[in-house]
């Protein structure tokens, strides 16, 4: 891992790219291109989070929870709960990040598990806590975005889905079975899960024969983002059942690998997503709505509740950013 000064310099460069690309690439609602930044809680640095909070304040990327644990030896439920609560509260209280349901209650967060080992799904490695999903629910996790992880052993049989766990939360890997979310269904048991696209890409050839590769929605230097790739992503049909016109495409990246930054947030990302948006607007085939993890959850729940129309109007449907309420309170205090 880099020393703190190097981390700060690299983050400053990332923020400049985020501003440049976000200003240039606007979706159908006029929302700027941005990432959700899942920060690893075990690597907490206040100065880094201060900068990421400023980036969120500028509308260029909300901050959520990432955690590596159980790496050297299996973790315990007690230690996991402590780590999640400590990091959750630091993000909310010290940096104004995360959100609250209808603006009230405990801080809520989206989650990505380090090494993909969600709920001890990697044969006991990189986790060790069978009832992790139960602890996530208790500590305020509203959505998990870890998957897909194939070809890693942690990949579960559920593919290309928006769902709640089909097994009890106290079991190991309860997300290996699904209860798909449907329009008009009951309020889902949290955390819900949304997977990124996982399917075969048959566009490659080896000795003139089709040679499939896994398409998993990763933005990286070795895989060009273009309209053909968009068609594959959309073909995964990650939707709330009964609302097929709202197609959720969850992409991911490890954005601080130097060779990947152009594809994630630099010139290549600017080219690719500008092309996608322009094609959709010109042909009328689709509209693009960039959404943070929180906004995705809100759109999903709006669909479950029977809402329709443009998903962009439901960005703040249930979960409201703590940062927004803090800003309003500051304005009120200043006006007294």
Phi and psi restraints in degrees (value plus and minus 20) as a CYANA .aco file:
   2 UNK   PHI     -92.3   -52.3
   2 UNK   PSI     135.0   175.0
   3 UNK   PHI     -88.8   -48.8
   3 UNK   PSI     145.8   185.8
   4 UNK   PHI     -81.9   -41.9
   4 UNK   PSI     -61.4   -21.4
   5 UNK   PHI     -81.5   -41.5
   5 UNK   PSI     -60.5   -20.5
   6 UNK   PHI     -87.0   -47.0
   6 UNK   PSI     -60.9   -20.9
   7 UNK   PHI     -78.7   -38.7
   7 UNK   PSI     -64.3   -24.3
   8 UNK   PHI     -84.3   -44.3
   8 UNK   PSI     -61.1   -21.1
   9 UNK   PHI     -84.9   -44.9
   9 UNK   PSI     -63.6   -23.6
  10 UNK   PHI     -85.9   -45.9
  10 UNK   PSI     -57.6   -17.6
  11 UNK   PHI     -87.1   -47.1
  11 UNK   PSI     -57.6   -17.6
  12 UNK   PHI     -79.9   -39.9
  12 UNK   PSI     -60.9   -20.9
  13 UNK   PHI     -84.3   -44.3
  13 UNK   PSI     -61.5   -21.5
  14 UNK   PHI     -81.1   -41.1
  14 UNK   PSI     -63.9   -23.9
  15 UNK   PHI     -83.0   -43.0
  15 UNK   PSI     -57.1   -17.1
  16 UNK   PHI     -84.4   -44.4
  16 UNK   PSI     -62.7   -22.7
  17 UNK   PHI     -83.7   -43.7
  17 UNK   PSI     -61.3   -21.3
  18 UNK   PHI     -80.3   -40.3
  18 UNK   PSI     -61.7   -21.7
  19 UNK   PHI     -86.9   -46.9
  19 UNK   PSI     -65.0   -25.0
  20 UNK   PHI     -84.3   -44.3
  20 UNK   PSI     -69.7   -29.7
  21 UNK   PHI     -91.1   -51.1
  21 UNK   PSI     -60.5   -20.5
  22 UNK   PHI     -82.7   -42.7
  22 UNK   PSI     -54.5   -14.5
  23 UNK   PHI     -91.0   -51.0
  23 UNK   PSI     -51.4   -11.4
  24 UNK   PHI    -106.6   -66.6
  24 UNK   PSI     -49.8    -9.8
  25 UNK   PHI    -134.9   -94.9
  25 UNK   PSI      88.8   128.8
  26 UNK   PHI    -138.3   -98.3
  26 UNK   PSI     119.8   159.8
  27 UNK   PHI    -102.6   -62.6
  27 UNK   PSI    -189.4  -149.4
  28 UNK   PHI     -86.3   -46.3
  28 UNK   PSI     -39.8     0.2
  29 UNK   PHI    -114.5   -74.5
  29 UNK   PSI     -23.9    16.1
  30 UNK   PHI      64.7   104.7
  30 UNK   PSI      -9.4    30.6
  31 UNK   PHI     -99.6   -59.6
  31 UNK   PSI     117.2   157.2
  32 UNK   PHI     -96.5   -56.5
  32 UNK   PSI     128.3   168.3
  33 UNK   PHI     -79.8   -39.8
  33 UNK   PSI     111.1   151.1
  34 UNK   PHI    -182.3  -142.3
  34 UNK   PSI     144.5   184.5
  35 UNK   PHI    -123.8   -83.8
  35 UNK   PSI     138.1   178.1
  36 UNK   PHI    -110.5   -70.5
  36 UNK   PSI     106.5   146.5
  37 UNK   PHI    -118.4   -78.4
  37 UNK   PSI      83.3   123.3
  38 UNK   PHI    -106.8   -66.8
  38 UNK   PSI      86.9   126.9
  39 UNK   PHI    -116.1   -76.1
  39 UNK   PSI     113.4   153.4
  40 UNK   PHI     -91.4   -51.4
  40 UNK   PSI      94.4   134.4
  41 UNK   PHI     -80.7   -40.7
  41 UNK   PSI     -52.0   -12.0
  42 UNK   PHI     -93.5   -53.5
  42 UNK   PSI     -27.9    12.1
  43 UNK   PHI    -132.7   -92.7
  43 UNK   PSI       6.2    46.2
  44 UNK   PHI     -74.1   -34.1
  44 UNK   PSI     110.1   150.1
  45 UNK   PHI    -156.3  -116.3
  45 UNK   PSI     100.0   140.0
  46 UNK   PHI     -77.5   -37.5
  46 UNK   PSI     -63.6   -23.6
  47 UNK   PHI     -84.7   -44.7
  47 UNK   PSI     -56.6   -16.6
  48 UNK   PHI     -85.5   -45.5
  48 UNK   PSI     -64.9   -24.9
  49 UNK   PHI     -88.5   -48.5
  49 UNK   PSI     -52.7   -12.7
  50 UNK   PHI     -78.8   -38.8
  50 UNK   PSI     -62.9   -22.9
  51 UNK   PHI     -87.7   -47.7
  51 UNK   PSI     -62.8   -22.8
  52 UNK   PHI     -85.0   -45.0
  52 UNK   PSI     -55.0   -15.0
  53 UNK   PHI     -85.2   -45.2
  53 UNK   PSI     -59.0   -19.0
  54 UNK   PHI     -83.2   -43.2
  54 UNK   PSI     -57.9   -17.9
  55 UNK   PHI     -83.3   -43.3
  55 UNK   PSI     -62.0   -22.0
  56 UNK   PHI     -83.2   -43.2
  56 UNK   PSI     -62.3   -22.3
  57 UNK   PHI     -79.5   -39.5
  57 UNK   PSI     -50.2   -10.2
  58 UNK   PHI    -103.9   -63.9
  58 UNK   PSI     -18.4    21.6
  59 UNK   PHI      58.8    98.8
  59 UNK   PSI       6.3    46.3
  60 UNK   PHI    -140.5  -100.5
  60 UNK   PSI       2.8    42.8
  61 UNK   PHI     124.0   164.0
  61 UNK   PSI      91.3   131.3
  62 UNK   PHI     -96.9   -56.9
  62 UNK   PSI     133.7   173.7
  63 UNK   PHI    -122.9   -82.9
  63 UNK   PSI     113.7   153.7
  64 UNK   PHI    -155.5  -115.5
  64 UNK   PSI    -191.9  -151.9
  65 UNK   PHI    -123.5   -83.5
  65 UNK   PSI     108.5   148.5
  66 UNK   PHI    -144.8  -104.8
  66 UNK   PSI     127.1   167.1
  67 UNK   PHI    -173.5  -133.5
  67 UNK   PSI     108.2   148.2
  68 UNK   PHI    -120.5   -80.5
  68 UNK   PSI     109.5   149.5
  69 UNK   PHI    -174.1  -134.1
  69 UNK   PSI     144.3   184.3
  70 UNK   PHI      44.0    84.0
  70 UNK   PSI      10.1    50.1
  71 UNK   PHI     -98.7   -58.7
  71 UNK   PSI     -71.3   -31.3
  72 UNK   PHI    -102.7   -62.7
  72 UNK   PSI     -51.8   -11.8
  73 UNK   PHI    -174.8  -134.8
  73 UNK   PSI     139.2   179.2
  74 UNK   PHI     -76.9   -36.9
  74 UNK   PSI     115.6   155.6
  75 UNK   PHI     -96.8   -56.8
  75 UNK   PSI     151.4   191.4
  76 UNK   PHI    -134.9   -94.9
  76 UNK   PSI     134.9   174.9
  77 UNK   PHI     -77.4   -37.4
  77 UNK   PSI     -59.1   -19.1
  78 UNK   PHI     -85.1   -45.1
  78 UNK   PSI     -64.0   -24.0
  79 UNK   PHI     -88.8   -48.8
  79 UNK   PSI     -59.8   -19.8
  80 UNK   PHI     -81.2   -41.2
  80 UNK   PSI     -66.3   -26.3
  81 UNK   PHI     -80.3   -40.3
  81 UNK   PSI     -62.9   -22.9
  82 UNK   PHI     -82.3   -42.3
  82 UNK   PSI     -65.5   -25.5
  83 UNK   PHI     -81.3   -41.3
  83 UNK   PSI     -64.5   -24.5
  84 UNK   PHI     -85.4   -45.4
  84 UNK   PSI     -64.4   -24.4
  85 UNK   PHI     -86.8   -46.8
  85 UNK   PSI     -62.3   -22.3
  86 UNK   PHI     -81.1   -41.1
  86 UNK   PSI     -66.8   -26.8
  87 UNK   PHI     -91.1   -51.1
  87 UNK   PSI     -61.4   -21.4
  88 UNK   PHI     -74.9   -34.9
  88 UNK   PSI     -68.3   -28.3
  89 UNK   PHI     -91.4   -51.4
  89 UNK   PSI     -52.5   -12.5
  90 UNK   PHI     -83.0   -43.0
  90 UNK   PSI     -66.5   -26.5
  91 UNK   PHI     -80.0   -40.0
  91 UNK   PSI     -63.9   -23.9
  92 UNK   PHI     -94.1   -54.1
  92 UNK   PSI     -67.9   -27.9
  93 UNK   PHI    -103.6   -63.6
  93 UNK   PSI     -58.5   -18.5
  94 UNK   PHI    -111.1   -71.1
  94 UNK   PSI     -42.6    -2.6
  95 UNK   PHI    -146.3  -106.3
  95 UNK   PSI     -27.0    13.0
  96 UNK   PHI      50.8    90.8
  96 UNK   PSI       1.1    41.1
  97 UNK   PHI    -111.8   -71.8
  97 UNK   PSI    -199.8  -159.8
  98 UNK   PHI      51.1    91.1
  98 UNK   PSI    -185.9  -145.9
  99 UNK   PHI    -168.8  -128.8
  99 UNK   PSI     151.2   191.2
 100 UNK   PHI    -152.7  -112.7
 100 UNK   PSI     126.4   166.4
 101 UNK   PHI     -89.6   -49.6
 101 UNK   PSI      99.5   139.5
 102 UNK   PHI      35.0    75.0
 102 UNK   PSI       6.9    46.9
 103 UNK   PHI      58.2    98.2
 103 UNK   PSI     -11.2    28.8
 104 UNK   PHI    -153.2  -113.2
 104 UNK   PSI     144.4   184.4
 105 UNK   PHI      66.8   106.8
 105 UNK   PSI    -184.9  -144.9
 106 UNK   PHI     -91.1   -51.1
 106 UNK   PSI     136.1   176.1
 107 UNK   PHI     -80.6   -40.6
 107 UNK   PSI     121.9   161.9
 108 UNK   PHI    -136.0   -96.0
 108 UNK   PSI     131.1   171.1
 109 UNK   PHI    -166.2  -126.2
 109 UNK   PSI     133.6   173.6
 110 UNK   PHI    -112.2   -72.2
 110 UNK   PSI     136.7   176.7
 111 UNK   PHI    -157.6  -117.6
 111 UNK   PSI     120.4   160.4
 112 UNK   PHI    -149.9  -109.9
 112 UNK   PSI     106.6   146.6
 113 UNK   PHI    -103.5   -63.5
 113 UNK   PSI     112.3   152.3
 114 UNK   PHI     -82.4   -42.4
 114 UNK   PSI     120.3   160.3
 115 UNK   PHI      39.9    79.9
 115 UNK   PSI      -1.2    38.8
 116 UNK   PHI      44.9    84.9
 116 UNK   PSI     -14.4    25.6
 117 UNK   PHI    -104.3   -64.3
 117 UNK   PSI      25.8    65.8
 118 UNK   PHI     -76.0   -36.0
 118 UNK   PSI     108.9   148.9
 119 UNK   PHI      34.1    74.1
 119 UNK   PSI      20.6    60.6
 120 UNK   PHI      40.7    80.7
 120 UNK   PSI      20.3    60.3
 121 UNK   PHI    -107.9   -67.9
 121 UNK   PSI     -21.3    18.7
 122 UNK   PHI    -125.4   -85.4
 122 UNK   PSI      25.5    65.5
 123 UNK   PHI      36.2    76.2
 123 UNK   PSI      18.0    58.0
 124 UNK   PHI      69.6   109.6
 124 UNK   PSI     -28.3    11.7
 125 UNK   PHI    -107.1   -67.1
 125 UNK   PSI     129.7   169.7
 126 UNK   PHI      40.0    80.0
 126 UNK   PSI       5.2    45.2
 127 UNK   PHI    -182.4  -142.4
 127 UNK   PSI    -110.5   -70.5
 128 UNK   PHI      76.0   116.0
 128 UNK   PSI     -23.4    16.6
 129 UNK   PHI    -131.9   -91.9
 129 UNK   PSI      82.7   122.7
 130 UNK   PHI     -81.3   -41.3
 130 UNK   PSI     -58.9   -18.9
 131 UNK   PHI    -113.5   -73.5
 131 UNK   PSI      12.4    52.4
 132 UNK   PHI     -78.6   -38.6
 132 UNK   PSI     -59.1   -19.1
 133 UNK   PHI     -82.7   -42.7
 133 UNK   PSI     -56.3   -16.3
 134 UNK   PHI     -82.5   -42.5
 134 UNK   PSI     -62.6   -22.6
 135 UNK   PHI     -89.3   -49.3
 135 UNK   PSI     -59.3   -19.3
 136 UNK   PHI     -78.3   -38.3
 136 UNK   PSI     -65.3   -25.3
 137 UNK   PHI     -81.9   -41.9
 137 UNK   PSI     -63.7   -23.7
 138 UNK   PHI     -85.4   -45.4
 138 UNK   PSI     -51.6   -11.6
 139 UNK   PHI    -115.5   -75.5
 139 UNK   PSI     -15.7    24.3
 140 UNK   PHI      84.4   124.4
 140 UNK   PSI      -3.3    36.7
 141 UNK   PHI     -96.2   -56.2
 141 UNK   PSI     105.4   145.4
 142 UNK   PHI    -121.3   -81.3
 142 UNK   PSI     -43.8    -3.8
 143 UNK   PHI    -172.4  -132.4
 143 UNK   PSI     120.4   160.4
 144 UNK   PHI    -127.0   -87.0
 144 UNK   PSI     116.4   156.4
 145 UNK   PHI    -145.5  -105.5
 145 UNK   PSI       8.4    48.4
 146 UNK   PHI     -88.3   -48.3
 146 UNK   PSI     -61.2   -21.2
 147 UNK   PHI    -104.2   -64.2
 147 UNK   PSI     134.0   174.0
 148 UNK   PHI    -106.0   -66.0
 148 UNK   PSI     140.9   180.9
 149 UNK   PHI    -147.5  -107.5
 149 UNK   PSI     -21.9    18.1
 150 UNK   PHI     -75.9   -35.9
 150 UNK   PSI     122.2   162.2
 151 UNK   PHI    -110.1   -70.1
 151 UNK   PSI      -3.0    37.0
 152 UNK   PHI     -85.1   -45.1
 152 UNK   PSI     132.7   172.7
 153 UNK   PHI     -83.6   -43.6
 153 UNK   PSI     -39.3     0.7
 154 UNK   PHI     -95.3   -55.3
 154 UNK   PSI     -29.4    10.6
 155 UNK   PHI     -84.6   -44.6
 155 UNK   PSI     108.8   148.8
 156 UNK   PHI    -115.9   -75.9
 156 UNK   PSI     148.1   188.1
 157 UNK   PHI     -86.6   -46.6
 157 UNK   PSI     -40.4    -0.4
 158 UNK   PHI     -94.4   -54.4
 158 UNK   PSI     105.7   145.7
 159 UNK   PHI    -146.1  -106.1
 159 UNK   PSI     126.3   166.3
 160 UNK   PHI      30.2    70.2
 160 UNK   PSI      41.6    81.6
 161 UNK   PHI    -168.9  -128.9
 161 UNK   PSI     135.2   175.2
 162 UNK   PHI    -136.0   -96.0
 162 UNK   PSI      97.9   137.9
 163 UNK   PHI    -177.0  -137.0
 163 UNK   PSI     149.9   189.9
 164 UNK   PHI    -131.5   -91.5
 164 UNK   PSI     141.3   181.3
 165 UNK   PHI     -77.9   -37.9
 165 UNK   PSI     115.0   155.0
 166 UNK   PHI    -110.9   -70.9
 166 UNK   PSI     -23.1    16.9
 167 UNK   PHI    -142.6  -102.6
 167 UNK   PSI     142.4   182.4
 168 UNK   PHI     -78.7   -38.7
 168 UNK   PSI     122.1   162.1
 169 UNK   PHI     -80.8   -40.8
 169 UNK   PSI     -43.8    -3.8
 170 UNK   PHI     -97.1   -57.1
 170 UNK   PSI     -29.9    10.1
 171 UNK   PHI    -103.5   -63.5
 171 UNK   PSI     137.9   177.9
 172 UNK   PHI     -85.6   -45.6
 172 UNK   PSI     114.3   154.3
 173 UNK   PHI      27.4    67.4
 173 UNK   PSI      37.1    77.1
 174 UNK   PHI     -87.2   -47.2
 174 UNK   PSI     -33.2     6.8
 175 UNK   PHI    -101.7   -61.7
 175 UNK   PSI     -15.3    24.7
 176 UNK   PHI     -92.9   -52.9
 176 UNK   PSI     -33.0     7.0
 177 UNK   PHI    -143.0  -103.0
 177 UNK   PSI     130.7   170.7
 178 UNK   PHI    -140.5  -100.5
 178 UNK   PSI     129.5   169.5
 179 UNK   PHI    -140.9  -100.9
 179 UNK   PSI      79.9   119.9
 180 UNK   PHI     -86.6   -46.6
 180 UNK   PSI     122.5   162.5
 181 UNK   PHI     -98.1   -58.1
 181 UNK   PSI     118.4   158.4
 182 UNK   PHI    -153.1  -113.1
 182 UNK   PSI     130.5   170.5
 183 UNK   PHI     -81.3   -41.3
 183 UNK   PSI     110.7   150.7
 184 UNK   PHI      63.9   103.9
 184 UNK   PSI     -16.8    23.2
 185 UNK   PHI     -99.7   -59.7
 185 UNK   PSI     155.7   195.7
 186 UNK   PHI     -90.2   -50.2
 186 UNK   PSI     140.9   180.9
 187 UNK   PHI     -78.2   -38.2
 187 UNK   PSI     109.6   149.6
 188 UNK   PHI     -90.9   -50.9
 188 UNK   PSI     131.8   171.8
 189 UNK   PHI     -96.4   -56.4
 189 UNK   PSI     107.6   147.6
 190 UNK   PHI    -108.6   -68.6
 190 UNK   PSI     132.0   172.0
 191 UNK   PHI     -99.1   -59.1
 191 UNK   PSI     124.2   164.2
 192 UNK   PHI     -99.5   -59.5
 192 UNK   PSI     148.2   188.2
 193 UNK   PHI    -147.9  -107.9
 193 UNK   PSI     121.1   161.1
 194 UNK   PHI    -148.8  -108.8
 194 UNK   PSI     109.6   149.6
 195 UNK   PHI    -117.2   -77.2
 195 UNK   PSI     131.6   171.6
 196 UNK   PHI     -97.7   -57.7
 196 UNK   PSI     151.8   191.8
 197 UNK   PHI     -84.4   -44.4
 197 UNK   PSI     119.0   159.0
 198 UNK   PHI    -161.1  -121.1
 198 UNK   PSI      89.7   129.7
 199 UNK   PHI    -181.3  -141.3
 199 UNK   PSI     154.6   194.6
 200 UNK   PHI    -106.4   -66.4
 200 UNK   PSI     119.1   159.1
 201 UNK   PHI    -123.1   -83.1
 201 UNK   PSI      91.7   131.7
 202 UNK   PHI    -117.3   -77.3
 202 UNK   PSI      -4.8    35.2
 203 UNK   PHI    -100.7   -60.7
 203 UNK   PSI     -29.0    11.0
 204 UNK   PHI    -111.7   -71.7
 204 UNK   PSI     134.2   174.2
 205 UNK   PHI    -147.7  -107.7
 205 UNK   PSI     124.8   164.8
 206 UNK   PHI    -156.4  -116.4
 206 UNK   PSI      97.6   137.6
 207 UNK   PHI      34.2    74.2
 207 UNK   PSI      24.5    64.5
 208 UNK   PHI      48.7    88.7
 208 UNK   PSI     -13.6    26.4
 209 UNK   PHI    -128.3   -88.3
 209 UNK   PSI     125.1   165.1
 210 UNK   PHI     -77.3   -37.3
 210 UNK   PSI     114.4   154.4
 211 UNK   PHI    -151.0  -111.0
 211 UNK   PSI      84.3   124.3
 212 UNK   PHI     -91.8   -51.8
 212 UNK   PSI     123.5   163.5
 213 UNK   PHI    -145.9  -105.9
 213 UNK   PSI     137.1   177.1
 214 UNK   PHI     -96.3   -56.3
 214 UNK   PSI     111.5   151.5
 215 UNK   PHI    -122.7   -82.7
 215 UNK   PSI      97.8   137.8
 216 UNK   PHI    -147.3  -107.3
 216 UNK   PSI      -7.3    32.7
 217 UNK   PHI      57.9    97.9
 217 UNK   PSI      -1.9    38.1
 218 UNK   PHI    -103.4   -63.4
 218 UNK   PSI     113.3   153.3
 219 UNK   PHI    -112.1   -72.1
 219 UNK   PSI      93.3   133.3
 220 UNK   PHI    -174.5  -134.5
 220 UNK   PSI     144.4   184.4
 221 UNK   PHI     -87.1   -47.1
 221 UNK   PSI     -44.4    -4.4
 222 UNK   PHI    -108.9   -68.9
 222 UNK   PSI     -17.9    22.1
 223 UNK   PHI    -160.8  -120.8
 223 UNK   PSI      93.7   133.7
 224 UNK   PHI     -91.7   -51.7
 224 UNK   PSI     116.8   156.8
 225 UNK   PHI    -113.1   -73.1
 225 UNK   PSI     102.4   142.4
 226 UNK   PHI    -172.9  -132.9
 226 UNK   PSI    -193.8  -153.8
 227 UNK   PHI     -86.6   -46.6
 227 UNK   PSI     -53.3   -13.3
 228 UNK   PHI     -85.0   -45.0
 228 UNK   PSI     -59.6   -19.6
 229 UNK   PHI     -88.4   -48.4
 229 UNK   PSI     -58.3   -18.3
 230 UNK   PHI     -77.4   -37.4
 230 UNK   PSI     -61.7   -21.7
 231 UNK   PHI     -80.4   -40.4
 231 UNK   PSI     -58.4   -18.4
 232 UNK   PHI     -86.0   -46.0
 232 UNK   PSI     -65.4   -25.4
 233 UNK   PHI     -77.7   -37.7
 233 UNK   PSI     -69.0   -29.0
 234 UNK   PHI     -83.6   -43.6
 234 UNK   PSI     -51.5   -11.5
 235 UNK   PHI     -86.7   -46.7
 235 UNK   PSI     -35.1     4.9
 236 UNK   PHI     -90.0   -50.0
 236 UNK   PSI     -40.9    -0.9
 237 UNK   PHI      34.0    74.0
 237 UNK   PSI      34.4    74.4
 238 UNK   PHI    -103.5   -63.5
 238 UNK   PSI      79.8   119.8
 239 UNK   PHI    -160.5  -120.5
 239 UNK   PSI     143.0   183.0
 240 UNK   PHI     -98.8   -58.8
 240 UNK   PSI     108.2   148.2
 241 UNK   PHI     -79.1   -39.1
 241 UNK   PSI     106.5   146.5
 242 UNK   PHI      79.3   119.3
 242 UNK   PSI     -26.0    14.0
 243 UNK   PHI    -151.4  -111.4
 243 UNK   PSI      43.4    83.4
 244 UNK   PHI     -87.1   -47.1
 244 UNK   PSI     -40.5    -0.5
 245 UNK   PHI     -96.1   -56.1
 245 UNK   PSI     -33.1     6.9
 246 UNK   PHI    -118.8   -78.8
 246 UNK   PSI      76.3   116.3
 247 UNK   PHI    -121.7   -81.7
 247 UNK   PSI      94.0   134.0
 248 UNK   PHI    -112.0   -72.0
 248 UNK   PSI     102.5   142.5
 249 UNK   PHI    -137.0   -97.0
 249 UNK   PSI      82.5   122.5
 250 UNK   PHI    -112.4   -72.4
 250 UNK   PSI      93.4   133.4
 251 UNK   PHI    -123.4   -83.4
 251 UNK   PSI     142.3   182.3
 252 UNK   PHI    -168.6  -128.6
 252 UNK   PSI     143.3   183.3
 253 UNK   PHI    -180.1  -140.1
 253 UNK   PSI     141.8   181.8
 254 UNK   PHI    -125.1   -85.1
 254 UNK   PSI      68.8   108.8
 255 UNK   PHI     -90.6   -50.6
 255 UNK   PSI     -29.4    10.6
 256 UNK   PHI    -120.9   -80.9
 256 UNK   PSI      -9.4    30.6
 257 UNK   PHI     -97.4   -57.4
 257 UNK   PSI     102.6   142.6
 258 UNK   PHI     -73.3   -33.3
 258 UNK   PSI     -62.3   -22.3
 259 UNK   PHI     -90.0   -50.0
 259 UNK   PSI     -35.1     4.9
 260 UNK   PHI    -120.3   -80.3
 260 UNK   PSI     -29.0    11.0
 261 UNK   PHI     -83.9   -43.9
 261 UNK   PSI     -54.8   -14.8
 262 UNK   PHI     -82.2   -42.2
 262 UNK   PSI     -62.4   -22.4
 263 UNK   PHI     -91.1   -51.1
 263 UNK   PSI     -48.7    -8.7
 264 UNK   PHI    -102.8   -62.8
 264 UNK   PSI     -65.5   -25.5
 265 UNK   PHI    -170.4  -130.4
 265 UNK   PSI     -20.2    19.8
 266 UNK   PHI    -121.3   -81.3
 266 UNK   PSI    -165.8  -125.8
 267 UNK   PHI     -81.7   -41.7
 267 UNK   PSI     -59.6   -19.6
 268 UNK   PHI     -87.2   -47.2
 268 UNK   PSI     -60.4   -20.4
 269 UNK   PHI     -84.1   -44.1
 269 UNK   PSI     -61.4   -21.4
 270 UNK   PHI     -80.5   -40.5
 270 UNK   PSI     -66.0   -26.0
 271 UNK   PHI     -82.5   -42.5
 271 UNK   PSI     -69.6   -29.6
 272 UNK   PHI     -84.4   -44.4
 272 UNK   PSI     -68.9   -28.9
 273 UNK   PHI     -96.9   -56.9
 273 UNK   PSI     -48.1    -8.1
 274 UNK   PHI     -83.6   -43.6
 274 UNK   PSI     -62.6   -22.6
 275 UNK   PHI     -82.6   -42.6
 275 UNK   PSI     -63.2   -23.2
 276 UNK   PHI     -83.9   -43.9
 276 UNK   PSI     -66.3   -26.3
 277 UNK   PHI     -85.0   -45.0
 277 UNK   PSI     -64.3   -24.3
 278 UNK   PHI     -81.9   -41.9
 278 UNK   PSI     -61.6   -21.6
 279 UNK   PHI     -84.1   -44.1
 279 UNK   PSI     -63.6   -23.6
 280 UNK   PHI     -82.1   -42.1
 280 UNK   PSI     -63.2   -23.2
 281 UNK   PHI     -88.6   -48.6
 281 UNK   PSI     -59.4   -19.4
 282 UNK   PHI     -90.3   -50.3
 282 UNK   PSI     -59.5   -19.5
 283 UNK   PHI    -112.5   -72.5
 283 UNK   PSI     -39.2     0.8
 284 UNK   PHI      54.3    94.3
 284 UNK   PSI      -8.4    31.6
 285 UNK   PHI     -93.3   -53.3
 285 UNK   PSI     -51.9   -11.9
 286 UNK   PHI    -183.0  -143.0
 286 UNK   PSI     145.1   185.1
 287 UNK   PHI    -143.4  -103.4
 287 UNK   PSI     123.1   163.1
 288 UNK   PHI    -118.9   -78.9
 288 UNK   PSI     114.6   154.6
 289 UNK   PHI    -148.5  -108.5
 289 UNK   PSI      83.3   123.3
 290 UNK   PHI     -86.5   -46.5
 290 UNK   PSI     117.3   157.3
 291 UNK   PHI    -165.6  -125.6
 291 UNK   PSI     118.1   158.1
 292 UNK   PHI     -94.4   -54.4
 292 UNK   PSI     151.9   191.9
 293 UNK   PHI     -77.0   -37.0
 293 UNK   PSI     -63.4   -23.4
 294 UNK   PHI     -82.6   -42.6
 294 UNK   PSI     -64.7   -24.7
 295 UNK   PHI     -86.7   -46.7
 295 UNK   PSI     -56.6   -16.6
 296 UNK   PHI     -80.0   -40.0
 296 UNK   PSI     -66.7   -26.7
 297 UNK   PHI     -77.3   -37.3
 297 UNK   PSI     -66.8   -26.8
 298 UNK   PHI     -80.9   -40.9
 298 UNK   PSI     -61.1   -21.1
 299 UNK   PHI     -85.4   -45.4
 299 UNK   PSI     -60.6   -20.6
 300 UNK   PHI     -81.6   -41.6
 300 UNK   PSI     -67.9   -27.9
 301 UNK   PHI     -86.6   -46.6
 301 UNK   PSI     -56.1   -16.1
 302 UNK   PHI     -80.7   -40.7
 302 UNK   PSI     -60.0   -20.0
 303 UNK   PHI     -85.5   -45.5
 303 UNK   PSI     -64.7   -24.7
 304 UNK   PHI     -78.1   -38.1
 304 UNK   PSI     -57.5   -17.5
 305 UNK   PHI     -96.3   -56.3
 305 UNK   PSI     -19.7    20.3
 306 UNK   PHI      75.0   115.0
 306 UNK   PSI     -12.5    27.5
 307 UNK   PHI     -96.4   -56.4
 307 UNK   PSI     134.6   174.6
 308 UNK   PHI    -161.4  -121.4
 308 UNK   PSI    -185.3  -145.3
 309 UNK   PHI      68.2   108.2
 309 UNK   PSI    -168.3  -128.3
 310 UNK   PHI    -100.4   -60.4
 310 UNK   PSI     106.2   146.2
 311 UNK   PHI     -83.9   -43.9
 311 UNK   PSI     -42.3    -2.3
 312 UNK   PHI     -81.1   -41.1
 312 UNK   PSI     -42.5    -2.5
 313 UNK   PHI     -98.7   -58.7
 313 UNK   PSI     -23.9    16.1
 314 UNK   PHI    -132.6   -92.6
 314 UNK   PSI       2.3    42.3
 315 UNK   PHI     -80.0   -40.0
 315 UNK   PSI     -51.6   -11.6
 316 UNK   PHI    -135.9   -95.9
 316 UNK   PSI      12.3    52.3
 317 UNK   PHI     -78.9   -38.9
 317 UNK   PSI     -66.5   -26.5
 318 UNK   PHI    -145.9  -105.9
 318 UNK   PSI     -75.0   -35.0
 319 UNK   PHI    -103.0   -63.0
 319 UNK   PSI     107.8   147.8
 320 UNK   PHI    -135.8   -95.8
 320 UNK   PSI     116.8   156.8
 321 UNK   PHI     -83.4   -43.4
 321 UNK   PSI     114.3   154.3
 322 UNK   PHI     -80.8   -40.8
 322 UNK   PSI     -56.5   -16.5
 323 UNK   PHI     -78.7   -38.7
 323 UNK   PSI     -58.3   -18.3
 324 UNK   PHI     -87.3   -47.3
 324 UNK   PSI     -63.0   -23.0
 325 UNK   PHI     -88.7   -48.7
 325 UNK   PSI     -55.4   -15.4
 326 UNK   PHI     -84.0   -44.0
 326 UNK   PSI     -61.0   -21.0
 327 UNK   PHI     -84.2   -44.2
 327 UNK   PSI     -60.6   -20.6
 328 UNK   PHI     -84.5   -44.5
 328 UNK   PSI     -60.8   -20.8
 329 UNK   PHI     -83.9   -43.9
 329 UNK   PSI     -57.7   -17.7
 330 UNK   PHI     -84.4   -44.4
 330 UNK   PSI     -61.4   -21.4
 331 UNK   PHI     -83.5   -43.5
 331 UNK   PSI     -63.1   -23.1
 332 UNK   PHI     -82.3   -42.3
 332 UNK   PSI     -63.6   -23.6
 333 UNK   PHI     -82.0   -42.0
 333 UNK   PSI     -59.4   -19.4
 334 UNK   PHI     -89.7   -49.7
 334 UNK   PSI     -44.7    -4.7
 335 UNK   PHI    -109.6   -69.6
 335 UNK   PSI     -27.6    12.4
